[in-house]
Amino acid sequence: MNLVYDPQHHLNQPVTSADRVLLAVQQAIVEGELPAGSKITETGLAKQFNVSRAPLREALARLERCHLVERTPNAGARVVTLTYDGLIALYQIREELEGLACRLAAERMADEEIEALSKLLEQHLASQRVREGESYYQEAGDVDFHYRVILASKNQYLINMLCDELYFLVRMYRVQLGMNGPRVSRAFDEHKAIINAIANRDGELADLLMRRHISASRKNIEQKLSAHKEVS
């Protein structure tokens, strides 16, 4: 594992056939096109995504490593299910590690990086859906506020865990359950407060604000999971 900070760490740079399949299936799972909990087969996915079995097999192994696919003996592979217990466990990790990422970012970001992050938030606000509090959808990778803050920590262990191993599982919860409703305006304001703390080089405050932000997001998703459970 390379533990030298890579400022060019980006998603969505497919090189091999397996990379291309991985990105396609990842997006389908995160967006709910392949529903949470649904059974998947190599044959079905090969037909759906028009790919051969070899790169698909490699992509599925990588999807397991990033926790989007689960294999059960004698039951085959399924898309991970979004559950209350899974949410709590995942967001406990997020609160701790992204809080730390914020603290480090406040210490390590160059002024021009902070300015670029502020401009990113301005671009988010330019979206009519965000301005009107309808939804706050962020594409994956370096146009995602959280992804950029984690990269700004310049700690490769954190980047490996949060931008590679857990990133798409977090996105699955965020995209399917957390990016719309009354939380939208508050989430944007919380992002703004976090970048202000980073700009002021107040790592302790940035850490605290990120933890509170993720805790509020978790509670929002908890409510939606509970409502979904009652309906079903």
Secondary structure, 3 states (H helix, E strand, C coil): CCCCCCCCCCCCCCCCHHHHHHHHHHHHHHHCCCCCCCEECHHHHHHHHCCCHHHHHHHHHHHHHCCCEEEECCCEEEECCCCHHHHHHHHHHHHHHHHHHHHHHHHHCCHHHHHHHHHHHHHHHCCHHHHCCCECCCCCCCCCHHHHHHHHCCCHHHHHHHHHHCHHHHHHHHHHHHCECCHHHHHHHHHHHHHHHHHCCCHHHHHHHHHHHHHHHHHHHHHHHHHHHHHC
